[in-house]
């Protein structure tokens, strides 16, 4: 039983090392893709993210966790400024223009990588 537990712990530790954080530009770009009507599987194929990760990060609504109602996804940030702050980026004065530029940059990276 000890070997099984050690194997599980090793796998958990190893999987944590490959975890790739979402950048602000990526978050904004993916949010735009969903607004444009792309399906989760399409966004996963374009971005290289898993369907599970995308659903958790972007589409999960309010859930009950330990008896409390919580929102763990991007939906917890109700404004663009809050989203910027959550990614440790100071919101610029013209946040809409900056977000549009970041989305365009992200989409450009995806098209050149393909």
C-alpha positions in Angstrom: 0.0 0.0 0.0 2.9 2.3 0.7 4.2 2.0 -2.8 0.8 2.9 -4.2 0.6 6.0 -1.9 4.1 7.1 -2.9 3.4 6.6 -6.6 0.3 8.8 -6.2 2.2 11.5 -4.3 5.0 11.4 -7.0 2.4 11.8 -9.8 0.7 14.7 -8.0 4.0 16.5 -7.4 5.1 15.9 -11.1 1.8 17.1 -12.5 2.1 20.3 -10.4 5.4 21.1 -12.1 3.9 21.1 -15.6 1.0 23.4 -14.6 1.1 26.4 -16.9 -0.5 29.6 -15.5 -2.9 31.6 -17.7 -1.5 35.0 -18.7 -3.8 38.0 -18.8 -3.6 38.2 -22.6 -4.5 34.5 -22.8 -7.5 34.9 -20.5 -8.8 37.9 -22.4 -8.3 36.1 -25.7 -10.1 32.9 -24.5 -12.9 35.0 -23.1 -13.3 36.6 -26.5 -13.4 33.3 -28.2 -16.2 32.1 -26.0 -18.1 35.4 -26.7 -17.7 34.7 -30.4 -19.4 31.4 -30.0 -16.5 28.9 -30.2 -17.1 25.6 -28.4 -14.9 24.4 -25.6 -13.3 21.7 -27.8 -12.5 24.3 -30.5 -10.8 26.6 -28.0 -8.9 23.7 -26.5 -7.6 22.7 -29.9 -6.6 26.3 -30.7 -4.9 27.1 -27.4 -3.5 23.7 -26.4 -5.4 23.9 -23.1 -7.5 20.9 -21.9 -11.3 21.0 -22.1 -11.3 20.3 -18.3 -9.1 23.3 -17.6 -11.1 25.6 -19.8 -14.4 24.6 -18.3 -13.0 25.1 -14.8 -11.3 28.4 -15.5 -13.9 30.1 -17.7 -17.3 28.3 -17.7 -17.8 27.1 -14.1 -20.6 29.1 -12.4 -21.5 29.3 -8.8 -21.0 26.0 -6.9 -21.5 24.8 -3.4 -18.1 24.0 -1.8 -17.9 22.9 1.9 -21.4 24.3 2.4 -20.6 27.7 1.0 -21.6 29.2 -2.4 -18.4 30.1 -4.3 -17.3 31.0 -7.8 -13.8 29.7 -8.6 -13.7 30.7 -12.3 -12.9 33.9 -14.1 -16.5 34.9 -13.4 -15.5 35.9 -9.8 -13.9 39.0 -11.4 -16.9 41.2 -12.3 -14.9 44.0 -14.0 -11.9 44.2 -16.3 -10.0 46.1 -13.7 -10.5 43.3 -11.2 -9.3 40.8 -13.7 -6.2 42.9 -14.4 -5.5 43.2 -10.7 -5.9 39.5 -10.2 -3.1 39.0 -12.7 -0.9 41.5 -11.0 -1.3 44.0 -13.8 -2.1 47.6 -13.0 -5.2 48.5 -15.0 -4.4 51.2 -17.6 -6.5 54.3 -18.0 -8.0 53.1 -21.3 -8.6 49.5 -20.2 -10.9 48.7 -23.1 -8.2 49.6 -25.6 -5.6 47.7 -23.8 -7.8 44.6 -23.5 -8.6 44.8 -27.3 -4.9 45.1 -28.1 -4.1 42.1 -25.8 -6.8 40.0 -27.5 -5.5 40.9 -30.9 -1.9 40.0 -29.8 -3.1 36.7 -28.4 -5.0 35.8 -31.6 -2.0 36.8 -33.7 0.2 34.4 -31.7 -2.2 31.6 -32.2 -2.4 32.1 -36.0 1.3 32.4 -36.4 1.9 29.2 -34.3 -0.5 27.2 -36.4 
